[in-house]
Amino acid sequence: MQIKKHIPNALTLGNLLAGSMAVISAINGDYETTGLLVMLGIFFDFLDGFVARILGVSGELGKQLDSLADMVTSGVVPGVVMFSLLQENALNTFNGAFEPVKAAAFSTGYLPHIGLLLTLAACYRLAKFNIDTRQSDSFIGMPTPAMSLFVISLPLIVDHSTNEFFINLIEHNYFLIGVTLVLSFLMNAEIPLFSLKFKDYQLKKNLLKYFFLVASLLLIVFLEFVAIPLIILLYVLLSLGSNLAKKSA
């Protein structure tokens, strides 16, 4: 039995383990640990494909395992985090205030479940990705790891940022519901988005990717956690701009 063919699958299971632990952390309200575990899972997600290509052991089993692991790390976790944020905002809004019983029950009991749309949309996207032959060198719709990073950054901004504008946005449920709907749409929209995979490292052929990486690094240096959703937004906008440039060329 060749051990090397199981190495990428072991890395994929590392992604699943990190995601499963992140779910527990999110339920407990430990968003820092949740964020670290999600980033670890996404690192494993990148590494398993890279190692599989290096070792020449890519296969159907690995493809299916990868999607199942991503479903937890980049599907269940962001859904739970968004549910928790919506619930916390609702509780803070109505705590100590007079509110009719039915309205309060909706706000604190039912409304937060809207966040789970992210989990459903991620599941649908991952299922489509497995049968879509167009997404070998680029993406059609937002990748689930990008969505997950966007969502897990929100509570970190509230806890660690001093930017009142972004904090006030995140503490408003209308904003969070809007984010949930937009991200759910973007994951399954027929919008081509560039991939960060490099076939070569020539500046001319990869100018968009290099610009994105440098801009992302600068945003992180100057804005810290606030940079994460802005980087995801920049990724989408650059992709849209690239698409328009190709159509007009």
C-alpha positions as CSV (number, residue, x, y, z in Angstrom):
1,M,0.0,0.0,0.0
2,Q,1.4,3.4,-1.1
3,I,1.5,5.7,1.9
4,K,2.0,8.8,-0.3
5,K,-1.5,8.6,-1.9
6,H,-3.0,9.0,1.6
7,I,-1.0,12.1,2.6
8,P,-3.3,14.6,0.8
9,N,-6.4,12.9,2.3
10,A,-4.8,13.1,5.7
11,L,-4.4,16.9,5.2
12,T,-8.0,17.1,4.1
13,L,-9.1,15.4,7.3
14,G,-7.0,18.0,9.1
15,N,-9.2,20.6,7.5
16,L,-12.3,18.8,8.7
17,L,-10.9,18.4,12.2
18,A,-10.1,22.2,12.4
19,G,-13.5,23.0,11.1
20,S,-15.3,20.7,13.6
21,M,-13.3,22.3,16.4
22,A,-14.2,25.8,15.0
23,V,-17.9,24.9,15.2
24,I,-17.5,24.2,18.9
25,S,-15.6,27.4,19.5
26,A,-18.2,29.4,17.6
27,I,-21.0,27.9,19.7
28,N,-19.1,28.9,22.8
29,G,-18.6,32.4,21.6
30,D,-14.8,32.1,21.3
31,Y,-14.5,33.9,18.0
32,E,-10.7,34.3,18.2
33,T,-10.2,30.5,18.4
34,T,-12.9,30.1,15.7
35,G,-11.0,32.4,13.4
36,L,-7.7,30.7,14.0
37,L,-9.2,27.2,13.4
38,V,-10.9,28.3,10.2
39,M,-7.7,29.8,8.9
40,L,-5.9,26.6,9.8
41,G,-8.5,24.6,8.0
42,I,-8.3,26.8,4.9
43,F,-4.5,26.3,5.0
44,F,-5.0,22.5,5.0
45,D,-7.5,22.9,2.1
46,F,-4.8,24.7,0.1
47,L,-2.1,22.3,1.1
48,D,-3.9,19.0,0.3
49,G,-4.4,20.0,-3.3
50,F,-0.9,21.3,-3.6
51,V,0.6,18.1,-2.2
52,A,-1.7,15.9,-4.3
53,R,-0.4,17.6,-7.5
54,I,3.2,17.4,-6.3
55,L,2.9,13.7,-5.5
56,G,0.7,13.0,-8.6
57,V,-2.0,11.2,-6.5
58,S,-5.1,13.3,-7.3
59,G,-8.2,11.3,-7.4
60,E,-12.0,11.2,-7.0
61,L,-11.9,10.2,-3.4
62,G,-9.8,13.3,-2.5
63,K,-12.1,15.5,-4.5
64,Q,-15.1,14.3,-2.5
65,L,-13.3,14.5,0.8
66,D,-12.2,18.0,0.1
67,S,-15.8,19.2,-0.5
68,L,-17.1,17.4,2.6
69,A,-14.4,19.0,4.8
70,D,-15.0,22.4,3.2
71,M,-18.7,22.0,4.0
72,V,-17.8,22.1,7.7
73,T,-15.0,24.7,7.7
74,S,-16.4,27.0,5.1
75,G,-20.1,26.2,5.4
76,V,-21.3,25.2,8.8
77,V,-18.9,27.5,10.7
78,P,-19.8,30.8,9.0
79,G,-23.5,29.9,9.3
80,V,-23.1,29.4,13.1
81,V,-21.1,32.6,13.5
82,M,-23.7,34.6,11.6
83,F,-26.5,33.0,13.6
84,S,-24.6,34.0,16.8
85,L,-24.0,37.5,15.7
86,L,-27.7,38.0,14.7
87,Q,-28.8,36.5,18.0
88,E,-26.4,38.7,20.1
89,N,-27.5,41.8,18.3
90,A,-31.2,41.0,18.8
91,L,-30.6,40.3,22.5
92,N,-28.7,43.6,23.0
93,T,-31.4,45.5,21.1
94,F,-34.3,44.2,23.1
95,N,-32.7,43.6,26.5
96,G,-34.5,45.7,29.1
97,A,-36.9,47.3,26.5
98,F,-40.6,46.8,26.2
99,E,-41.3,44.5,23.2
100,P,-44.4,42.6,22.3
101,V,-44.0,38.9,22.9
102,K,-44.4,37.8,19.3
103,A,-42.0,40.4,18.0
104,A,-39.4,39.6,20.6
105,A,-39.7,35.9,19.9
106,F,-39.1,36.6,16.2
107,S,-36.1,38.9,16.8
108,T,-34.3,36.6,19.3
109,G,-35.7,33.2,18.3
110,Y,-36.3,33.0,14.6
111,L,-34.5,35.9,12.9
112,P,-31.0,34.6,13.7
113,H,-31.6,31.5,11.7
114,I,-31.4,33.6,8.6
115,G,-27.6,33.3,9.1
116,L,-27.9,29.6,8.3
117,L,-28.6,30.5,4.7
118,L,-24.8,30.8,4.3
119,T,-24.6,27.1,5.2
120,L,-27.2,26.1,2.7
121,A,-25.7,28.3,-0.1
122,A,-22.2,26.9,0.6
123,C,-23.5,23.4,0.4
124,Y,-25.2,24.1,-2.9
125,R,-22.0,25.8,-4.3
126,L,-19.8,22.9,-3.2
127,A,-22.1,20.4,-4.9
128,K,-22.1,22.4,-8.1
129,F,-18.3,22.8,-8.0
130,N,-17.8,19.0,-8.0
131,I,-19.6,18.6,-11.3
132,D,-18.6,21.9,-13.0
133,T,-15.7,21.3,-15.4
134,R,-15.3,25.1,-16.0
135,Q,-13.7,25.8,-12.6
136,S,-10.2,24.2,-13.0
137,D,-8.2,27.4,-13.5
138,S,-10.7,30.0,-12.1
139,F,-13.9,30.2,-10.2
140,I,-17.5,30.7,-11.1
141,G,-19.0,32.4,-8.1
142,M,-17.3,33.2,-4.8
143,P,-15.3,30.3,-3.3
144,T,-16.6,29.2,0.1
145,P,-13.3,29.9,1.9
146,A,-13.5,33.5,0.9
147,M,-17.1,33.7,2.3
148,S,-16.0,32.0,5.5
149,L,-13.1,34.4,6.0
150,F,-15.4,37.4,5.5
151,V,-17.9,36.2,8.1
152,I,-15.4,35.1,10.8
153,S,-13.8,38.5,10.6
154,L,-16.9,40.3,11.7
155,P,-16.9,39.5,15.4
156,L,-13.1,40.0,15.4
157,I,-13.6,43.6,14.1
158,V,-16.2,44.2,16.9
159,D,-13.8,42.8,19.6
160,H,-10.5,44.3,18.4
161,S,-11.0,47.2,16.1
162,T,-11.4,50.8,17.1
163,N,-13.2,51.7,13.9
164,E,-16.6,52.8,15.1
165,F,-18.1,52.9,11.6
166,F,-17.5,49.2,11.0
167,I,-18.4,48.2,14.5
168,N,-21.8,50.0,14.3
169,L,-22.5,48.3,11.0
170,I,-21.8,44.9,12.3
171,E,-23.9,45.5,15.4
172,H,-26.9,46.2,13.1
173,N,-28.9,43.2,12.1
174,Y,-30.1,44.7,8.8
175,F,-26.5,44.9,7.7
176,L,-25.8,41.3,8.8
177,I,-28.9,40.1,6.9
178,G,-27.8,42.0,3.9
179,V,-24.3,40.5,4.1
180,T,-25.9,37.0,4.4
181,L,-28.1,37.5,1.3
182,V,-25.3,39.0,-0.8
183,L,-22.7,36.3,0.1
184,S,-25.2,33.5,-0.5
185,F,-25.9,35.0,-3.9
186,L,-22.3,35.6,-4.8
187,M,-21.3,32.0,-4.0
188,N,-23.8,30.7,-6.6
189,A,-23.8,33.5,-9.1
190,E,-22.5,32.9,-12.7
191,I,-19.7,35.4,-12.1
192,P,-16.2,34.4,-13.2
193,L,-13.6,35.2,-10.4
194,F,-9.9,34.9,-10.8
195,S,-7.9,32.2,-9.1
196,L,-4.7,32.7,-7.2
197,K,-3.1,29.6,-8.8
198,F,0.0,30.5,-10.7
199,K,1.0,28.5,-13.9
200,D,4.1,30.7,-14.1
201,Y,5.3,33.8,-12.3
202,Q,5.6,36.3,-15.2
203,L,4.6,39.8,-14.2
204,K,2.7,40.6,-17.4
205,K,0.5,37.4,-17.2
206,N,-0.2,37.7,-13.5
207,L,-0.4,41.5,-13.0
208,L,-3.9,41.3,-11.6
209,K,-2.9,38.6,-9.1
210,Y,0.2,40.5,-8.0
211,F,-1.7,43.7,-7.6
212,F,-4.3,41.9,-5.5
213,L,-1.7,40.3,-3.2
214,V,0.2,43.5,-2.6
215,A,-3.0,45.5,-2.0
216,S,-4.2,42.8,0.4
217,L,-0.9,42.9,2.3
218,L,-1.1,46.7,2.7
219,L,-4.7,46.6,3.8
220,I,-3.8,44.0,6.5
221,V,-0.8,46.1,7.7
222,F,-2.9,49.3,8.0
223,L,-6.4,48.1,8.9
224,E,-5.8,44.7,10.6
225,F,-9.1,42.8,11.0
226,V,-11.1,45.4,9.1
227,A,-8.9,44.5,6.1
228,I,-10.4,41.0,5.7
229,P,-13.9,41.8,4.4
230,L,-12.4,44.7,2.4
231,I,-9.9,42.2,0.7
232,I,-12.9,39.9,-0.2
233,L,-14.7,42.9,-1.6
234,L,-11.6,44.0,-3.5
235,Y,-11.3,40.4,-4.9
236,V,-14.9,40.5,-6.3
237,L,-14.5,44.0,-7.7
238,L,-11.2,43.2,-9.4
239,S,-12.7,40.1,-10.9
240,L,-15.7,42.1,-12.2
241,G,-13.3,44.7,-13.7
242,S,-11.2,42.0,-15.3
243,N,-14.4,40.5,-16.8
244,L,-15.5,43.8,-18.3
245,A,-12.0,44.4,-19.7
246,K,-12.0,41.0,-21.4
247,K,-15.4,41.6,-22.9
248,S,-14.4,45.0,-24.3
249,A,-11.1,43.8,-25.7
